[in-house]
Amino acid sequence: MLRTHLADIENKQFRNELQTLRKLAHQNIVQLLGYCYEAEKNKTPLIMPDGSKAFCYEMHTALCLEYLHNGSLQNLLSADESCEVKLDWHMRFKIIKGICEGLKYMHKERIYHFDLKPDNILLDKDMVPKIADFGLSRIFGQDMIRITHGPYGTLGYQPPEYIHGGELSEKFDIFSLGAIMIKIVSGAMGYPDCSDMSSHEFIDQVLEKWRNKLQETCISSDSLLEAYCRQVVTCTQIALNCLNEDNQKRPDIVKITESLNEIDTGVGKVINIICKGRY
């Protein structure tokens, strides 16, 4: 009697995701609570050409993850105008910063996601972003560049070196991050629409939209308005840099988080000055 396992792609991705999530513990990465991995033998054997019997096993797998009240970033970004009110600039910047902090932690651990997109960013009840879906993630050694023919990433978030040459490198996730950030800051405009105009034109268009929105939200201080506008410009510029066709010219995640922390601190200082002037 011959017994065989059916080890399909989904089971490989499940094991990969399980092993990865066990290694990761960060506030911006979805938390693993438990899992199920069970093999059920098919009761009806297969009759082989030589007359022998082969029993197949059907795999049942499940991951138990923390419950995240606000669903995916994709759903929120594509929601109607009544729901989009929750995603003001302050909230969008918080989401961008959280995604980058999670990615920084992963890359420090030499873990690369390879399928970053708004569908794989989940948000808890406090709108804290959590990176999820690690089925395609990989752990790299010092030699980062690999050539693969496997299905990595999602159309619209894959870098050109992968699309044209099957190249996986440490800057794969950075390109995907740039596409996500463009979608967060510009909404429907998004990537690849930004490639149809110069960087200056695109940044000016995004800035004009957010300056108008910020002026409508009771920001009476010109200095605070300008501080938020600097955040908009910086985030948009970082996103465009991440989308550079030359992967060597894309910024690394450490420098990205440093820039975000700097402009976040800048807004905080302006708010403190305003508060001191009131009392």
Backbone hydrogen bonds in HBPLUS format (Angstrom, degrees):
<---DONOR---> <-ACCEPTOR-->    atom                        ^
c    i                          cat <-CA-CA->   ^        H-A-AA   ^      H-
h    n   atom  resd res      DA  || num        DHA   H-A  angle D-A-AA Bond
n    s   type  num  typ     dist DA aas  dist angle  dist       angle   num
A0002-LEU N   A0053-LYS O   3.13 MM  51  6.27 169.7  2.14 171.6 168.7     1
A0055-PHE N   A0002-LEU O   3.04 MM  53  6.60 150.6  2.13 152.7 160.7     2
A0004-THR N   A0055-PHE O   3.06 MM  51  6.24 174.8  2.06 165.5 165.0     3
A0012-LYS N   A0008-ASP O   3.22 MM   4  6.57 154.2  2.29 148.4 155.9     4
A0013-GLN N   A0009-ILE O   2.91 MM   4  6.19 157.3  1.96 154.0 160.4     5
A0014-PHE N   A0010-GLU O   2.89 MM   4  6.11 147.9  1.99 142.0 151.4     6
A0015-ARG N   A0011-ASN O   2.97 MM   4  6.22 166.2  1.99 150.7 152.8     7
A0016-ASN N   A0012-LYS O   2.94 MM   4  6.09 155.8  2.00 144.5 152.0     8
A0017-GLU N   A0013-GLN O   2.86 MM   4  6.01 160.4  1.90 147.3 152.4     9
A0018-LEU N   A0014-PHE O   2.88 MM   4  6.07 161.1  1.92 152.6 158.1    10
A0019-GLN N   A0015-ARG O   2.96 MM   4  6.12 167.6  1.98 149.2 152.3    11
A0020-THR N   A0016-ASN O   2.99 MM   4  6.15 154.9  2.05 145.5 152.7    12
A0021-LEU N   A0017-GLU O   2.91 MM   4  6.04 173.1  1.91 155.3 157.2    13
A0022-ARG N   A0018-LEU O   3.10 MM   4  6.24 146.4  2.22 144.9 153.5    14
A0023-LYS N   A0020-THR O   2.91 MM   3  5.32 140.1  2.07 107.9 119.5    15
A0024-LEU N   A0021-LEU O   3.30 MM   3  5.17 140.0  2.47  94.4 104.9    16
A0029-ILE N   A0026-HIS O   3.10 MM   3  5.37 157.5  2.16 120.1 118.2    17
A0131-ILE N   A0028-ASN O   2.83 MM 103  6.15 163.9  1.86 134.0 132.2    18
A0030-VAL N   A0131-ILE O   3.04 MM 101  5.86 171.4  2.05 143.4 145.5    19
A0066-GLU N   A0031-GLN O   3.07 MM  35  5.60 149.3  2.17 154.4 161.1    20
A0033-LEU N   A0064-CYS O   2.69 MM  31  5.33 161.5  1.72 161.4 163.9    21
A0034-GLY N   A0064-CYS O   3.16 MM  30  4.84 144.3  2.30 135.3 134.7    22
A0064-CYS N   A0034-GLY O   2.73 MM  30  4.84 168.0  1.74 142.9 139.4    23
A0036-CYS N   A0062-ALA O   2.77 MM  26  5.03 150.6  1.85 151.0 154.0    24
A0062-ALA N   A0036-CYS O   2.96 MM  26  5.03 144.0  2.09 144.8 143.3    25
A0038-GLU N   A0060-HIS O   2.92 MM  22  5.17 167.3  1.94 151.0 155.3    26
A0060-HIS N   A0038-GLU O   2.77 MM  22  5.17 164.8  1.79 160.9 165.8    27
A0040-GLU N   A0058-GLU O   2.81 MM  18  5.09 169.9  1.82 146.0 149.5    28
A0058-GLU N   A0040-GLU O   2.74 MM  18  5.09 166.5  1.75 153.1 149.3    29
A0042-ASN N   A0056-CYS O   2.75 MM  14  5.51 178.4  1.75 167.2 166.8    30
A0046-LEU N   A0054-ALA O   2.79 MM   8  5.00 178.1  1.79 148.0 148.6    31
A0054-ALA N   A0046-LEU O   2.82 MM   8  5.00 151.5  1.90 143.1 151.8    32
A0048-MET N   A0052-SER O   2.79 MM   4  5.30 170.1  1.80 165.2 166.5    33
A0051-GLY N   A0048-MET O   2.84 MM   3  5.21 161.2  1.88 120.8 124.2    34
A0071-GLY N   A0068-LEU O   3.33 MM   3  6.01 167.4  2.35 124.6 124.9    35
A0070-ASN N   A0123-LEU O   2.96 MM  53  5.14 141.5  2.11 148.0 154.4    36
A0123-LEU N   A0071-GLY O   2.90 MM  52  5.72 150.5  1.98 158.9 168.0    37
A0076-LEU N   A0072-SER O   3.33 MM   4  6.70 157.4  2.38 144.6 150.2    38
A0073-LEU N   A0121-ILE O   2.77 MM  48  5.54 148.8  1.86 166.0 170.5    39
A0077-LEU N   A0073-LEU O   2.87 MM   4  6.08 161.8  1.90 156.4 161.5    40
A0074-GLN N   A0118-PRO O   3.21 MM  44  4.58 141.8  2.37 106.7 101.7    41
A0078-SER N   A0074-GLN O   2.96 MM   4  6.10 147.5  2.07 147.1 155.4    42
A0079-ALA N   A0076-LEU O   3.26 MM   3  5.04 160.0  2.30  97.1 102.9    43
A0083-CYS N   A0080-ASP O   3.06 MM   3  5.68 135.6  2.26 114.9 125.3    44
A0084-GLU N   A0080-ASP O   3.09 MM   4  6.28 147.4  2.20 148.1 157.8    45
A0086-LYS N   A0083-CYS O   3.26 MM   3  6.22 159.0  2.31 124.4 126.6    46
A0087-LEU N   A0084-GLU O   2.85 MM   3  5.34 144.9  1.98 113.1 123.3    47
A0092-ARG N   A0088-ASP O   2.99 MM   4  6.25 158.8  2.04 154.3 160.9    48
A0093-PHE N   A0089-TRP O   2.86 MM   4  6.06 162.8  1.89 161.2 164.9    49
A0094-LYS N   A0090-HIS O   3.08 MM   4  6.26 154.8  2.15 141.4 148.5    50
A0095-ILE N   A0091-MET O   2.97 MM   4  6.24 151.6  2.05 146.1 153.5    51
A0096-ILE N   A0092-ARG O   2.92 MM   4  6.20 163.9  1.95 151.9 155.9    52
A0097-LYS N   A0093-PHE O   2.91 MM   4  6.09 169.7  1.92 154.5 157.2    53
A0098-GLY N   A0094-LYS O   2.97 MM   4  6.10 155.4  2.03 142.8 149.7    54
A0099-ILE N   A0095-ILE O   2.97 MM   4  6.18 163.6  1.99 155.5 159.0    55
A0100-CYS N   A0096-ILE O   3.06 MM   4  6.29 163.2  2.09 151.5 156.1    56
A0101-GLU N   A0097-LYS O   2.94 MM   4  6.19 150.1  2.03 145.6 154.0    57
A0102-GLY N   A0098-GLY O   3.01 MM   4  6.26 158.9  2.06 150.6 155.6    58
A0103-LEU N   A0099-ILE O   2.94 MM   4  6.20 158.2  1.99 150.3 156.6    59
A0104-LYS N   A0100-CYS O   2.86 MM   4  5.97 151.1  1.94 144.0 152.2    60
A0105-TYR N   A0101-GLU O   3.10 MM   4  6.33 157.3  2.15 145.0 150.0    61
A0106-MET N   A0102-GLY O   3.05 MM   4  6.34 160.1  2.09 146.9 152.3    62
A0107-HIS N   A0103-LEU O   2.91 MM   4  6.10 171.8  1.92 155.0 156.8    63
A0108-LYS N   A0104-LYS O   3.00 MM   4  6.12 147.1  2.11 143.1 152.2    64
A0109-GLU N   A0105-TYR O   3.20 MM   4  6.49 139.3  2.37 139.9 150.0    65
A0109-GLU N   A0106-MET O   2.94 MM   3  5.15 127.8  2.22 100.3 114.5    66
A0111-ILE N   A0106-MET O   2.95 MM   5  5.12 168.2  1.96 143.1 139.4    67
A0110-ARG N   A0107-HIS O   2.96 MM   3  4.67 156.8  2.01  99.7 105.1    68
A0140-PHE N   A0110-ARG O   3.10 MM  30  5.76 150.6  2.19 156.8 163.6    69
A0112-TYR N   A0138-ARG O   2.87 MM  26  5.43 169.7  1.88 161.6 164.7    70
A0138-ARG N   A0112-TYR O   2.90 MM  26  5.43 150.9  1.98 149.4 159.0    71
A0153-GLY N   A0114-PHE O   2.82 MM  39  5.32 115.1  2.24 163.8 171.7    72
A0120-ASN N   A0117-LYS O   2.86 MM   3  5.45 145.2  1.98 119.1 129.0    73
A0121-ILE N   A0118-PRO O   3.23 MM   3  5.18 164.2  2.26 107.7 108.0    74
A0132-ALA N   A0120-ASN O   2.84 MM  12  5.11 158.7  1.89 162.3 158.6    75
A0122-LEU N   A0130-LYS O   2.87 MM   8  5.06 166.3  1.89 152.9 149.4    76
A0130-LYS N   A0122-LEU O   2.61 MM   8  5.06 144.7  1.73 154.3 162.8    77
A0124-ASP N   A0128-VAL O   3.15 MM   4  5.44 159.0  2.19 138.0 141.6    78
A0127-MET N   A0124-ASP O   2.94 MM   3  5.08 159.3  1.98 116.1 117.6    79
A0137-SER N   A0134-PHE O   3.22 MM   3  5.09 158.8  2.27 101.6 108.0    80
A0146-ARG N   A0168-LEU O   2.83 MM  22  5.06 157.9  1.88 147.9 155.1    81
A0168-LEU N   A0146-ARG O   2.67 MM  22  5.06 169.1  1.68 156.7 160.6    82
A0148-THR N   A0166-GLY O   2.80 MM  18  5.22 163.5  1.82 148.3 153.2    83
A0157-TYR N   A0154-THR O   2.81 MM   3  5.53 158.8  1.86 150.5 154.3    84
A0162-TYR N   A0159-PRO O   3.09 MM   3  5.57 138.6  2.27 110.0 120.8    85
A0163-ILE N   A0159-PRO O   3.13 MM   4  6.44 163.5  2.16 152.7 157.7    86
A0164-HIS N   A0160-PRO O   2.88 MM   4  5.92 169.3  1.90 156.4 158.3    87
A0165-GLY N   A0161-GLU O   3.03 MM   4  5.43 137.1  2.22 117.3 128.7    88
A0167-GLU N   A0161-GLU O   3.23 MM   6  5.59 170.7  2.24 122.4 120.6    89
A0166-GLY N   A0162-TYR O   2.82 MM   4  4.09 143.9  1.95 115.6 119.2    90
A0172-PHE N   A0169-SER O   3.15 MM   3  5.59 166.6  2.17 118.1 119.3    91
A0175-PHE N   A0171-LYS O   3.21 MM   4  6.42 153.0  2.28 142.8 147.1    92
A0176-SER N   A0172-PHE O   3.25 MM   4  6.62 163.6  2.28 150.3 154.5    93
A0177-LEU N   A0173-ASP O   2.77 MM   4  6.02 154.1  1.84 149.0 156.9    94
A0178-GLY N   A0174-ILE O   2.97 MM   4  6.23 153.6  2.04 145.0 151.4    95
A0179-ALA N   A0175-PHE O   3.10 MM   4  6.48 154.4  2.16 151.5 157.6    96
A0180-ILE N   A0176-SER O   3.00 MM   4  6.32 152.9  2.07 148.4 156.2    97
A0181-MET N   A0177-LEU O   2.84 MM   4  6.09 165.3  1.86 158.3 162.0    98
A0182-ILE N   A0178-GLY O   2.94 MM   4  6.11 157.2  1.99 148.4 154.3    99
A0183-LYS N   A0179-ALA O   3.18 MM   4  6.36 155.0  2.24 138.6 144.8   100
A0184-ILE N   A0180-ILE O   2.94 MM   4  6.27 147.5  2.05 147.5 157.4   101
A0185-VAL N   A0181-MET O   2.90 MM   4  6.14 164.9  1.92 156.9 159.6   102
A0186-SER N   A0182-ILE O   2.88 MM   4  5.76 152.2  1.96 147.0 154.8   103
A0187-GLY N   A0183-LYS O   2.93 MM   4  5.01 137.4  2.11 125.8 132.0   104
A0194-CYS N   A0190-GLY O   3.17 MM   4  6.35 136.7  2.37 142.0 154.3   105
A0195-SER N   A0192-PRO O   2.91 MM   3  5.51 153.5  1.98 118.2 126.2   106
A0196-ASP N   A0193-ASP O   2.99 MM   3  5.56 164.4  2.02 117.9 123.0   107
A0197-MET N   A0194-CYS O   3.46 MM   3  5.89 167.9  2.48 111.4 112.8   108
A0202-PHE N   A0198-SER O   2.97 MM   4  6.23 163.8  2.00 155.9 160.3   109
A0203-ILE N   A0199-SER O   2.87 MM   4  6.04 169.2  1.89 155.5 158.7   110
A0204-ASP N   A0200-HIS O   2.93 MM   4  6.01 162.1  1.96 147.0 152.4   111
A0205-GLN N   A0201-GLU O   2.98 MM   4  6.14 150.2  2.07 143.1 151.1   112
A0206-VAL N   A0202-PHE O   2.96 MM   4  6.24 162.8  1.99 155.5 159.4   113
A0207-LEU N   A0203-ILE O   2.83 MM   4  5.96 165.0  1.85 153.5 158.4   114
A0208-GLU N   A0204-ASP O   2.94 MM   4  6.02 159.4  1.98 143.6 148.8   115
A0209-LYS N   A0205-GLN O   3.23 MM   4  6.43 157.7  2.28 142.6 148.0   116
A0210-TRP N   A0206-VAL O   3.09 MM   4  6.40 163.8  2.12 153.5 157.3   117
A0211-ARG N   A0207-LEU O   2.76 MM   4  5.87 155.1  1.82 154.9 162.5   118
A0212-ASN N   A0208-GLU O   3.14 MM   4  6.22 162.3  2.18 143.6 147.7   119
A0213-LYS N   A0209-LYS O   3.12 MM   4  6.39 155.1  2.18 141.4 148.6   120
A0214-LEU N   A0210-TRP O   2.80 MM   4  5.88 163.1  1.83 150.6 155.0   121
A0215-GLN N   A0211-ARG O   2.99 MM   4  6.10 152.1  2.06 144.2 151.5   122
A0216-GLU N   A0213-LYS O   3.10 MM   3  5.15 134.9  2.31  95.6 108.3   123
A0217-THR N   A0214-LEU O   3.12 MM   3  5.23 156.6  2.18 102.9 110.2   124
A0225-LEU N   A0221-SER O   3.02 MM   4  6.25 159.2  2.06 147.5 153.6   125
A0226-GLU N   A0222-ASP O   2.94 MM   4  6.17 159.4  1.99 148.8 153.8   126
A0227-ALA N   A0223-SER O   3.01 MM   4  6.19 145.4  2.13 137.2 146.8   127
A0228-TYR N   A0224-LEU O   3.00 MM   4  6.29 159.0  2.04 153.2 157.3   128
A0229-CYS N   A0225-LEU O   2.93 MM   4  6.18 152.9  2.01 145.3 153.9   129
A0230-ARG N   A0226-GLU O   2.89 MM   4  6.13 144.4  2.02 142.0 151.0   130
A0231-GLN N   A0227-ALA O   3.17 MM   4  6.54 143.8  2.31 137.3 146.7   131
A0231-GLN N   A0228-TYR O   3.04 MM   3  5.00 119.1  2.42  92.4 107.8   132
A0232-VAL N   A0228-TYR O   3.04 MM   4  6.45 154.8  2.10 148.7 154.9   133
A0233-VAL N   A0229-CYS O   2.96 MM   4  6.27 165.4  1.98 152.8 155.6   134
A0234-THR N   A0230-ARG O   2.88 MM   4  5.97 166.2  1.90 149.0 153.4   135
A0235-CYS N   A0231-GLN O   2.90 MM   4  6.02 170.1  1.91 155.5 158.2   136
A0236-THR N   A0232-VAL O   3.01 MM   4  6.13 159.5  2.05 148.4 154.3   137
A0237-GLN N   A0233-VAL O   2.88 MM   4  6.04 159.6  1.92 151.4 157.3   138
A0238-ILE N   A0234-THR O   2.89 MM   4  6.07 162.8  1.92 152.7 157.5   139
A0239-ALA N   A0235-CYS O   3.00 MM   4  6.15 160.4  2.03 144.0 149.5   140
A0240-LEU N   A0236-THR O   3.02 MM   4  6.29 158.8  2.06 148.1 153.2   141
A0241-ASN N   A0237-GLN O   2.93 MM   4  6.18 154.9  2.00 149.6 156.9   142
A0242-CYS N   A0238-ILE O   2.91 MM   4  6.21 147.8  2.02 149.2 158.4   143
A0243-LEU N   A0239-ALA O   3.23 MM   4  6.52 129.7  2.49 137.6 150.2   144
A0243-LEU N   A0240-LEU O   3.11 MM   3  5.12 135.8  2.32  95.2 107.5   145
A0244-ASN N   A0241-ASN O   3.23 MM   3  5.41 162.3  2.26 110.9 112.1   146
A0249-LYS N   A0246-ASP O   2.96 MM   3  5.56 154.0  2.03 118.2 125.9   147
A0250-ARG N   A0247-ASN O   3.35 MM   3  5.32 160.7  2.39  99.2 104.8   148
A0256-ILE N   A0252-ASP O   3.18 MM   4  6.47 153.7  2.25 147.5 155.5   149
A0257-THR N   A0253-ILE O   3.02 MM   4  6.18 164.4  2.04 147.5 150.3   150
A0258-GLU N   A0254-VAL O   3.03 MM   4  6.25 151.9  2.11 145.4 153.8   151
A0259-SER N   A0255-LYS O   3.05 MM   4  6.26 157.3  2.10 146.6 151.4   152
A0260-LEU N   A0256-ILE O   3.03 MM   4  6.34 157.7  2.08 150.1 156.4   153
A0261-ASN N   A0257-THR O   2.89 MM   4  6.04 159.0  1.94 148.6 154.2   154
A0262-GLU N   A0258-GLU O   3.01 MM   4  6.17 150.2  2.10 142.9 151.1   155
A0263-ILE N   A0259-SER O   3.15 MM   4  6.47 161.9  2.19 151.2 153.9   156
A0264-ASP N   A0260-LEU O   2.97 MM   4  6.07 145.5  2.09 143.5 153.7   157
A0265-THR N   A0261-ASN O   2.91 MM   4  6.07 156.6  1.97 145.6 151.4   158
A0266-GLY N   A0262-GLU O   3.03 MM   4  6.28 146.3  2.15 139.0 148.7   159
A0267-VAL N   A0263-ILE O   3.21 MM   4  6.45 152.9  2.29 140.2 144.6   160
A0268-GLY N   A0264-ASP O   3.11 MM   4  6.41 159.0  2.16 146.2 152.3   161
A0269-LYS N   A0265-THR O   2.92 MM   4  6.21 152.0  2.00 151.7 158.4   162
A0270-VAL N   A0266-GLY O   3.23 MM   4  6.49 157.2  2.28 144.9 150.3   163
A0271-ILE N   A0267-VAL O   2.99 MM   4  6.27 160.8  2.03 154.0 159.2   164
A0272-ASN N   A0268-GLY O   2.98 MM   4  6.22 156.1  2.04 147.1 153.5   165
A0273-ILE N   A0269-LYS O   3.01 MM   4  6.27 157.1  2.06 148.1 153.9   166
A0274-ILE N   A0270-VAL O   2.99 MM   4  6.24 158.4  2.03 149.8 155.7   167
A0275-CYS N   A0271-ILE O   2.91 MM   4  6.12 160.0  1.95 150.6 156.1   168
A0276-LYS N   A0272-ASN O   2.95 MM   4  6.14 156.7  2.00 149.0 154.9   169
A0277-GLY N   A0273-ILE O   3.07 MM   4  6.25 146.2  2.19 141.7 150.6   170
A0278-ARG N   A0275-CYS O   3.17 MM   3  5.22 140.6  2.33  95.7 106.9   171
